[in-house]
Amino acid sequence: MDSGSKRREAAAAVKAQAAEAESRDRRIKIIGSVVVALVVVGIIAAGVIGARSGQPSVDPNNALPQSVLSKTYGWPLTPIDSAKSTLTIYEDPQCPYCGQFEAAYGETVAKLSSDGTVNVVYQMAAFLDDNLPQSKKASRRAINALGCAIDQGAGLAYHRLIYASQPQQEGAGWTDEQLLKLGSLSKLEGDALAKFESCAKAGTYLGWSDNATQVFRDNQIPGTPYIELDGKQVPDSALASVTAFVDYVTQNKK
Protein backbone atom coordinates (compact mmCIF):
# COMPACT_ATOMS: atom_id res chain seq x y z
CA MET A 1 0.00 0.00 0.00
CA ASP A 2 1.45 3.42 -1.00
CA SER A 3 1.74 6.34 1.42
CA GLY A 4 -1.24 8.13 -0.14
CA SER A 5 -3.49 5.14 0.42
CA LYS A 6 -2.32 4.82 4.01
CA ARG A 7 -3.11 8.48 4.65
CA ARG A 8 -6.57 8.09 3.17
CA GLU A 9 -7.22 4.96 5.22
CA ALA A 10 -6.06 6.70 8.41
CA ALA A 11 -8.22 9.72 7.69
CA ALA A 12 -11.23 7.47 7.11
CA ALA A 13 -10.62 5.71 10.42
CA VAL A 14 -10.41 9.01 12.27
CA LYS A 15 -13.62 10.20 10.61
CA ALA A 16 -15.39 6.97 11.58
CA GLN A 17 -14.26 7.29 15.18
CA ALA A 18 -15.48 10.89 15.32
CA ALA A 19 -18.85 9.91 13.91
CA GLU A 20 -19.19 7.11 16.46
CA ALA A 21 -18.35 9.49 19.31
CA GLU A 22 -20.88 12.04 18.07
CA SER A 23 -23.50 9.30 17.87
CA ARG A 24 -22.87 8.37 21.47
CA ASP A 25 -23.14 12.00 22.59
CA ARG A 26 -26.35 12.75 20.72
CA ARG A 27 -29.34 10.39 20.95
CA ILE A 28 -31.74 11.50 18.26
CA LYS A 29 -34.94 9.93 17.06
CA ILE A 30 -36.47 10.72 13.68
CA ILE A 31 -40.26 10.69 13.86
CA GLY A 32 -41.54 11.25 10.33
CA SER A 33 -40.08 14.63 9.41
CA VAL A 34 -39.68 15.64 13.07
CA VAL A 35 -36.34 15.24 14.82
CA VAL A 36 -36.67 14.86 18.59
CA ALA A 37 -33.45 15.14 20.59
CA LEU A 38 -33.99 13.30 23.83
CA VAL A 39 -30.69 14.15 25.47
CA VAL A 40 -27.84 16.24 24.10
CA VAL A 41 -25.48 15.07 26.79
CA GLY A 42 -22.27 16.82 25.88
CA ILE A 43 -23.81 20.28 25.41
CA ILE A 44 -27.00 20.64 27.44
CA ALA A 45 -25.92 18.68 30.52
CA ALA A 46 -22.75 20.73 30.76
CA GLY A 47 -24.82 23.89 30.60
CA VAL A 48 -27.15 22.65 33.32
CA ILE A 49 -24.34 21.61 35.64
CA GLY A 50 -22.44 24.82 35.04
CA ALA A 51 -25.49 26.95 35.74
CA ARG A 52 -26.47 25.02 38.87
CA SER A 53 -23.74 26.39 41.09
CA GLY A 54 -24.64 29.48 43.10
CA GLN A 55 -28.34 29.23 42.27
CA PRO A 56 -30.79 30.15 45.08
CA SER A 57 -33.12 27.60 46.62
CA VAL A 58 -36.83 27.66 45.84
CA ASP A 59 -38.94 30.33 47.48
CA PRO A 60 -42.22 28.84 48.76
CA ASN A 61 -43.67 32.35 48.98
CA ASN A 62 -43.59 32.86 45.21
CA ALA A 63 -47.04 33.07 43.62
CA LEU A 64 -48.19 30.02 41.68
CA PRO A 65 -50.76 29.68 38.90
CA GLN A 66 -53.97 27.84 39.68
CA SER A 67 -53.49 24.05 39.85
CA VAL A 68 -49.66 24.18 39.83
CA LEU A 69 -48.26 21.80 42.45
CA SER A 70 -46.76 23.52 45.48
CA LYS A 71 -44.01 20.95 46.13
CA THR A 72 -42.67 20.14 42.65
CA TYR A 73 -43.92 23.29 40.86
CA GLY A 74 -45.18 21.07 38.06
CA TRP A 75 -48.28 21.93 36.06
CA PRO A 76 -50.77 19.01 35.88
CA LEU A 77 -53.17 19.10 32.94
CA THR A 78 -55.89 17.62 35.16
CA PRO A 79 -56.13 17.19 38.94
CA ILE A 80 -53.72 14.51 40.15
CA ASP A 81 -55.26 11.10 40.78
CA SER A 82 -52.92 9.18 43.10
CA ALA A 83 -54.29 5.88 41.82
CA LYS A 84 -52.92 6.58 38.35
CA SER A 85 -49.45 6.69 36.87
CA THR A 86 -47.90 10.08 36.18
CA LEU A 87 -46.25 11.07 32.92
CA THR A 88 -43.84 13.93 33.62
CA ILE A 89 -42.41 16.07 30.82
CA TYR A 90 -39.53 18.47 31.47
CA GLU A 91 -39.38 21.32 28.97
CA ASP A 92 -37.75 24.69 28.33
CA PRO A 93 -39.80 27.03 26.10
CA GLN A 94 -36.73 27.93 24.01
CA CYS A 95 -35.64 24.32 23.45
CA PRO A 96 -36.17 23.53 19.74
CA TYR A 97 -36.38 19.82 20.45
CA CYS A 98 -39.20 20.51 22.91
CA GLY A 99 -40.99 22.26 20.06
CA GLN A 100 -40.50 19.23 17.87
CA PHE A 101 -41.69 16.91 20.64
CA GLU A 102 -44.80 19.06 21.06
CA ALA A 103 -45.48 18.97 17.32
CA ALA A 104 -45.16 15.19 17.23
CA TYR A 105 -46.73 14.19 20.54
CA GLY A 106 -48.54 17.19 22.04
CA GLU A 107 -52.05 16.14 21.06
CA THR A 108 -51.37 12.55 22.11
CA VAL A 109 -50.09 13.66 25.52
CA ALA A 110 -53.17 15.84 26.03
CA LYS A 111 -55.45 12.93 25.13
CA LEU A 112 -53.67 10.58 27.55
CA SER A 113 -54.54 13.13 30.23
CA SER A 114 -58.08 13.98 29.18
CA ASP A 115 -59.17 10.35 28.75
CA GLY A 116 -57.82 9.47 32.20
CA THR A 117 -55.08 7.09 31.06
CA VAL A 118 -52.41 8.82 33.18
CA ASN A 119 -51.75 12.03 35.04
CA VAL A 120 -49.73 14.42 32.89
CA VAL A 121 -47.46 16.97 34.52
CA TYR A 122 -45.38 19.53 32.65
CA GLN A 123 -42.24 20.56 34.53
CA MET A 124 -41.24 23.84 32.94
CA ALA A 125 -37.70 25.18 33.27
CA ALA A 126 -35.82 28.25 32.08
CA PHE A 127 -32.32 26.82 32.21
CA LEU A 128 -31.53 27.88 28.62
CA ASP A 129 -31.74 31.54 29.66
CA ASP A 130 -28.25 31.10 31.14
CA ASN A 131 -26.92 29.78 27.84
CA LEU A 132 -28.80 32.25 25.62
CA PRO A 133 -28.35 35.69 27.23
CA GLN A 134 -29.28 37.42 23.98
CA SER A 135 -32.86 36.20 24.47
CA LYS A 136 -33.29 38.48 27.52
CA LYS A 137 -34.68 35.71 29.75
CA ALA A 138 -37.20 34.66 27.12
CA SER A 139 -37.84 31.24 28.69
CA ARG A 140 -38.54 32.81 32.09
CA ARG A 141 -40.89 35.37 30.53
CA ALA A 142 -42.67 32.70 28.49
CA ILE A 143 -43.25 30.55 31.58
CA ASN A 144 -44.59 33.60 33.40
CA ALA A 145 -47.07 34.24 30.58
CA LEU A 146 -48.01 30.55 30.48
CA GLY A 147 -48.91 30.79 34.17
CA CYS A 148 -51.17 33.72 33.44
CA ALA A 149 -52.86 31.75 30.65
CA ILE A 150 -53.34 28.78 32.99
CA ASP A 151 -55.27 31.04 35.38
CA GLN A 152 -57.64 31.98 32.57
CA GLY A 153 -58.25 28.40 31.43
CA ALA A 154 -56.09 28.67 28.32
CA GLY A 155 -52.94 26.97 29.55
CA LEU A 156 -52.87 24.11 27.06
CA ALA A 157 -53.65 26.37 24.10
CA TYR A 158 -50.95 28.83 25.17
CA HIS A 159 -48.47 26.01 25.71
CA ARG A 160 -49.00 24.82 22.15
CA LEU A 161 -48.61 28.33 20.77
CA ILE A 162 -45.34 28.90 22.62
CA TYR A 163 -43.74 26.05 20.72
CA ALA A 164 -45.52 26.76 17.44
CA SER A 165 -44.16 30.33 17.55
CA GLN A 166 -40.58 29.52 18.53
CA PRO A 167 -38.15 31.76 16.60
CA GLN A 168 -36.26 29.85 13.93
CA GLN A 169 -33.00 30.95 15.46
CA GLU A 170 -32.51 29.51 18.94
CA GLY A 171 -31.84 32.32 21.37
CA ALA A 172 -33.78 34.99 19.49
CA GLY A 173 -36.56 34.60 22.06
CA TRP A 174 -39.89 36.40 22.14
CA THR A 175 -40.57 40.03 22.85
CA ASP A 176 -43.05 40.87 25.61
CA GLU A 177 -45.44 42.04 22.90
CA GLN A 178 -45.27 38.68 21.14
CA LEU A 179 -45.99 36.80 24.36
CA LEU A 180 -49.00 39.04 24.99
CA LYS A 181 -50.25 38.45 21.45
CA LEU A 182 -50.28 34.71 22.08
CA GLY A 183 -52.99 35.38 24.66
CA SER A 184 -55.49 36.50 22.07
CA LEU A 185 -54.37 33.71 19.74
CA SER A 186 -55.22 31.32 22.58
CA LYS A 187 -58.85 32.49 22.17
CA LEU A 188 -58.78 34.63 25.30
CA GLU A 189 -60.98 37.68 24.96
CA GLY A 190 -62.74 40.33 26.99
CA ASP A 191 -62.16 40.26 30.74
CA ALA A 192 -60.15 37.03 30.56
CA LEU A 193 -57.74 38.56 28.03
CA ALA A 194 -57.41 41.73 30.10
CA LYS A 195 -56.59 39.70 33.22
CA PHE A 196 -54.05 37.62 31.29
CA GLU A 197 -52.32 40.72 29.96
CA SER A 198 -52.26 42.42 33.36
CA CYS A 199 -50.83 39.29 34.97
CA ALA A 200 -48.15 38.85 32.31
CA LYS A 201 -47.07 42.49 32.37
CA ALA A 202 -46.78 42.41 36.16
CA GLY A 203 -44.49 39.38 36.06
CA THR A 204 -46.82 37.63 38.49
CA TYR A 205 -45.37 34.18 37.89
CA LEU A 206 -41.70 34.88 37.28
CA GLY A 207 -41.18 33.35 40.72
CA TRP A 208 -42.91 30.16 39.57
CA SER A 209 -40.44 29.96 36.70
CA ASP A 210 -37.53 30.40 39.13
CA ASN A 211 -38.81 27.69 41.47
CA ALA A 212 -39.53 25.24 38.65
CA THR A 213 -36.10 25.83 37.16
CA GLN A 214 -34.45 25.17 40.51
CA VAL A 215 -36.33 21.87 40.82
CA PHE A 216 -35.07 20.98 37.32
CA ARG A 217 -31.52 21.62 38.48
CA ASP A 218 -31.93 19.88 41.83
CA ASN A 219 -33.27 16.80 40.04
CA GLN A 220 -30.20 16.89 37.76
CA ILE A 221 -32.25 16.51 34.61
CA PRO A 222 -29.70 16.12 31.78
CA GLY A 223 -31.59 18.04 29.08
CA THR A 224 -34.95 18.71 27.48
CA PRO A 225 -37.33 17.28 26.54
CA TYR A 226 -37.02 14.65 29.26
CA ILE A 227 -39.96 12.31 29.74
CA GLU A 228 -40.62 10.08 32.75
CA LEU A 229 -43.35 7.61 33.62
CA ASP A 230 -43.62 7.25 37.40
CA GLY A 231 -40.10 8.62 37.80
CA LYS A 232 -38.52 6.29 35.24
CA GLN A 233 -37.20 7.73 31.98
CA VAL A 234 -39.23 6.72 28.95
CA PRO A 235 -36.82 4.80 26.68
CA ASP A 236 -35.83 5.90 23.20
CA SER A 237 -37.63 2.91 21.70
CA ALA A 238 -40.94 4.24 23.01
CA LEU A 239 -40.46 7.41 20.97
CA ALA A 240 -40.09 5.71 17.62
CA SER A 241 -43.70 6.60 16.77
CA VAL A 242 -46.92 7.80 18.35
CA THR A 243 -48.15 4.20 18.43
CA ALA A 244 -45.00 3.04 20.23
CA PHE A 245 -45.34 5.88 22.71
CA VAL A 246 -48.96 5.13 23.53
CA ASP A 247 -48.24 1.40 23.76
CA TYR A 248 -45.39 2.01 26.20
CA VAL A 249 -47.47 4.25 28.44
CA THR A 250 -50.51 1.99 28.50
CA GLN A 251 -48.45 -1.17 29.06
CA ASN A 252 -46.30 0.30 31.84
CA LYS A 253 -48.78 2.42 33.78
CA LYS A 254 -50.31 1.32 37.07
KANORVEN-V738585 format. One record per pair of residues at least 12 apart in sequence whose ideal C-beta (glycine too) atoms are under 8 Angstrom apart, sorted by the first residue. I is the first residue (numbers start at 1). J is the second residue. Records with the same first field share a line. If there is no record, write none. Layout:
BEGIN
I = J + J
END
This chain:
BEGIN
25 = 40 + 41 + 42
26 = 40 + 41 + 42
27 = 39 + 41 + 236
29 = 236 + 239 + 240
31 = 104 + 239 + 240 + 241 + 242
32 = 104
34 = 100 + 103 + 104
35 = 97 + 100
36 = 97 + 100 + 101 + 104 + 225 + 239
37 = 97 + 100 + 223
38 = 97 + 223 + 225 + 226 + 227 + 236 + 239
39 = 222 + 223 + 226
40 = 97 + 223
41 = 222 + 223
44 = 222 + 223 + 224
45 = 222 + 223
47 = 127 + 128 + 130 + 131
48 = 127 + 216 + 217 + 220 + 221 + 222 + 223
50 = 130
51 = 127 + 130 + 131 + 217
52 = 217
55 = 214 + 217
56 = 210 + 214
57 = 214
58 = 73 + 210 + 211 + 214 + 215
59 = 207 + 210 + 211
61 = 207
62 = 207 + 208 + 210 + 211
63 = 204 + 205 + 207 + 208
64 = 147 + 205 + 208
65 = 146 + 147 + 148 + 150 + 151 + 155 + 205 + 208
66 = 150 + 151
67 = 79 + 150
68 = 147 + 150 + 208
69 = 121
72 = 121 + 123 + 215
73 = 123 + 208 + 211 + 212 + 215
74 = 88 + 121 + 122 + 123 + 212
75 = 121 + 122 + 123 + 124 + 146 + 150 + 155
76 = 119 + 120 + 121
77 = 110 + 113 + 114 + 119 + 120 + 121 + 122 + 155 + 156
78 = 113 + 114 + 119 + 120
80 = 119 + 121
81 = 116 + 119
83 = 254
84 = 116 + 117 + 118 + 119 + 253 + 254
85 = 118 + 119 + 229 + 230 + 249 + 252 + 253 + 254
86 = 118 + 119 + 120 + 121 + 229 + 230
87 = 109 + 112 + 113 + 118 + 119 + 120 + 121 + 227 + 228 + 229 + 249
88 = 121 + 123 + 227 + 228 + 229 + 231
89 = 101 + 109 + 120 + 121 + 122 + 123 + 225 + 226 + 227
90 = 123 + 125 + 216 + 221 + 224 + 225 + 226 + 227 + 228
91 = 122 + 123 + 124 + 125 + 224 + 225
92 = 124 + 125 + 126 + 127 + 128 + 139 + 224
93 = 124 + 126 + 138 + 139 + 142 + 143 + 146 + 162 + 163 + 166
94 = 128 + 129 + 132 + 135 + 138 + 139 + 142 + 166 + 170 + 171 + 173
95 = 128 + 224 + 225
96 = 166 + 170
97 = 224 + 225
98 = 163 + 224 + 225
99 = 163 + 164 + 166
101 = 225
102 = 159 + 160 + 163 + 164
103 = 163 + 164
104 = 242
105 = 239 + 242 + 245
106 = 159 + 160 + 163
108 = 242 + 245 + 246
110 = 156
112 = 246 + 249
117 = 249 + 250 + 253
118 = 229 + 249 + 253
122 = 159
123 = 212 + 215 + 216
124 = 143 + 146 + 209 + 212 + 213
125 = 139 + 212 + 213 + 215 + 216 + 217 + 221 + 224
126 = 139 + 140 + 143 + 209 + 210 + 212 + 213
127 = 139 + 213 + 216 + 217 + 224
132 = 170 + 171 + 173
134 = 171 + 172 + 173
135 = 171 + 172 + 173
136 = 173
138 = 173 + 174
139 = 173 + 209
140 = 206 + 209 + 210 + 213
141 = 173 + 174 + 176 + 179 + 206
142 = 162 + 174 + 179
143 = 205 + 208 + 209 + 212
144 = 200 + 203 + 204 + 205 + 206 + 208 + 209
145 = 158 + 179 + 180 + 182 + 183 + 196 + 200
146 = 158 + 159 + 162 + 205
147 = 199 + 204 + 205 + 208 + 209
148 = 183 + 195 + 196 + 199 + 200 + 204 + 205
149 = 182 + 183 + 186 + 188 + 196
151 = 195 + 196 + 199
152 = 188 + 192 + 193 + 195 + 196
153 = 192
154 = 183 + 186 + 187 + 188 + 192 + 196
157 = 186 + 187
158 = 182 + 183 + 186
161 = 182 + 185 + 186
162 = 182
165 = 178 + 182
176 = 200 + 201
179 = 200
180 = 197 + 200 + 201
183 = 196 + 197 + 200
227 = 239
229 = 248 + 249 + 252 + 253
230 = 252 + 253 + 254
234 = 248 + 249
235 = 248
END
